[in-house]
Amino acid sequence: MSFMNFIKRFYLKTNIHVALATTALVCVSQLNTNLPILDHTPIFVFLSTLWAYYFIRIFENCVCSFDGIVAYLTRQDLLSVILIFFSMFGSLYFGLRVGISKLVWVIPSALITLFYALPLFKYKQKPVYLRMFEWLKILSVALVWAIHTVLFPLQEYLADTQVWIEFLQRFFLILALMIPFEIKDLNLESDHITTLPQIYGVAGAKKLGFVLSSLFFLLSFLKYPLTVQSIVGELLVFVLTLYFIKKAKPDASYWFTGFWVEGVPIVWLLFVLLVQIFFS
């Protein structure tokens, strides 16, 4: 297997990239609050993201029974299955290391993830999912990411308004970064799942993405103390997000969304680390 095929078939398909992106946002939150990033929280978030996304993928394929799950797993690469089980047990171990009292903040996002994958109820013998309702779908995803990457790692500082500004920023950023994915899935044929571009058109979805990105950046100026480094870092994220929204198109490659768009948080973390190294 070539390196590029490895990236596409294993690194992206097993959700390692999205797990790194989530972990990067946790580390950005910790660094912005002058907390050390070498603790158990980023590891727990990385491992729990790995198997949570795999869990969603299983049930998106309508595998709703034990036999169905076993059949689905047997069709996967052995290395992928090993990675998923490792991430499940690893997240349990590091979750206990983080502490039960801190894990309380994971419960809301875990429940949202659960009902994103599993049916809420049945209507006329058909299952009804959270992801069937467009605005509920994207708001729930953004809320889970914002809780996991801001409120969970910074829960000792929730009395500080700066944390809630960061939370709102993260919420708007994730919503904006979802726009290219929504545009990519414009022609997705489904009886029950719609996308924003199907409702508002591609141009309308892009305008919404520009507004959300702008809200993310404008909230930067409410932070205190306001530093050049933080403004430049969030300006970088703002510009990258606008660029990817502008370039988004229906039937875009999985590489464009799954690697480049998903990689914006990783670029942000690298910038913050470089600033820490050269200006500390």
Helices and strands as residue ranges (DSSP letters): H 3-6, I 7-12, H 16-32, H 40-60, H 66-74, H 78-98, H 100-103, H 106-117, E 121-123, E 126-128, G 130-132, H 134-146, I 147-151, G 155-157, H 161-184, H 196-218, G 219-222, H 228-247, H 254-255, I 256-261, H 264-279
